Amino acid sequence: MKKKLQAITLLLVIFCVTGWGPFSLFYRTIDVPIGSKEWVEKEIQRVHSQASNIDSNVLKMSLIAYLNAKQKGLPVKNLLTIIDYSKPSNERRLWVIDLRNAKVLFNTWVTHGRNSGKINATSFSNERGSLKSSLGVFLTTKSPYIGSNGYSLRLVGLENGINDNAFQRAIVFHGAWYANPSVIRKYGWLGRSFGCPAVSEDIARPLINTIKDKSLVFVYYSDRHWLNHSTFLRA
């Protein structure tokens, strides 16, 4: 009987130490606390293993922005959309990440505004009528709608002076024929929007249905003013 108890005790210790068996869920929960530096680094590794085309520094900043949004009390879901406008439009520069499972759900092409640049976006604005993309941190709204561009989803800009006019400017996710990779094969780059992050029509609906209702959208470019003043980027 004593040997049997010793054997059971040994197995319990092994389960707890290795995170195997009935204690695996408990182990994963306490292994790397969400919000710690270790969690950020682990998420970077896990996401990068699925999408090697994402810049590690941009991913790190987006995770910090997500954590800061949580700290500010914003009711964000465990989803994160990243757009990296430092990449040209003929590259896949949009990612949607399930943070709960560290799984990349989408990695696709996305447009920038007509007046932001041609193949590369280099100029951004918060002004109505600028036809430029906006940078910074956004929150998705609850209900998609059918507009002039079909199935669409409004964004709320969370950064004063950077993107807080996004809702009034109707900066929305929507599908567009000129966001299809066939356009890249023909012209070398995507078409351009009036400032909206447009994606291919065939994935617009599933992407919008995934990110709708209080998920965070992180739109990056190496804009010095934004990088130095954003309250979402403070580690």
Secondary structure, DSSP 8 states (H G I E B T S, - for coil): -HHHHHHHHHHHHHHHHHT-GGGHHHHHHHHS-TTSHHHHHHHHHHHHHH-TTS-HHHHHHHHHHHHHHHHTT----SEEEEEETTS-TTS--EEEEETTTTEEEEEE----BTTT-SSS------STT------EEEEE-S--EEETTEEEEEEEE-STTTTTTTTTTT-EEEEEGGGSHHHHHHHSS---BSS--EEEHHHHHHHHHHHTTT-EEEEE---HHHHHH-TTS--
